[in-house]
Amino acid sequence: MPTRENWSRHLHDILRSRHYTWIGEGLGGQPIDEALKVMLTDIIHLCRHEGISFDELAAECQARCDAEELKEEEHELADAVA
């Protein structure tokens, strides 16, 4: 699994600016939950088209998200102790 440095900052920037896929898909200015529904629907369509198990993809992404958040929490804890 490739690591993504500064993923939390990247996520913050996306949420703050809304400068992500939803801009190119005409979703700029839409509420985040609505934009995510459209994007996730497209992902499901892509999975079906490419023969990728959405459930396996979601499980892998959930594990990656959990690992990133855990690493971030550990980093914040280490900074607080230092």
N, C-alpha and C positions, 0 to 999 in steps of 0.2 A: 504494500500500500504506500503510494508516494505521500510524503509529508507536505503540508501546506503551511509554510511559515506565515505568521501574522494573519491567520484565517479570521480571527475575531475582529481585527481592524478592517479587514476586507469586507466582512459582513456588515460592520458598522457603516462603512462608506457606501455600500450598496443601499442599505436601508435609509441612510441620510439623504443620499442624492437621487435615489430611484434610477440610477444610471446602470441599468443591467439589461437583461434580455427583454424585460417588459417594455422598455422604451422602443426597441426595434419592432416589437410585436404590437405596437399601438396601445400599450397598457400604461404609458406614462401618466402619472397623476391618479391612477386607480388605487383604491385601498390595497395594502399589501396582501391581505388574505385573498382578495379577488384575483390579483395578479398571480399569486402562487397557485390558485386553483387552475387557472388557464395554463400556466407553465407545467404543472404536474399532469394535467390532462394530456398535453403534448408529449410529455415523457412517457406516459402510459402508451400512447399511440406509437411512439418510436420503439418502445420495448416490444410491443406486439409485432410491429413490422419487421423488426430485426431478430425476432425469436429469442429475446432476452426475458428472463423471468423477472417481472417487476418485484415480486415478493423477495427474491434473492437480492436484487439490487437494493431494495429498501432496507433489508436486514444489514447488508454490508455498509450502507451509508449510515444507518443508525449506529452501528458499531464504531465507525470512523468518527462520527459526531461525538459520541460518548468519550472516545479516547482523546479527541481534541479538547473537549471541555475539561476532562480530568487533568490533562497536561497543563491547561491554562490555570486551573485552580491550584495545582501544585506550584506553578511558577509564581502566582500571586501570594501564596503562603510563604514561599521562600523569600520573596521581596519584603513581606511584612515582618519576617523574623530578622532579616538582615539589617 
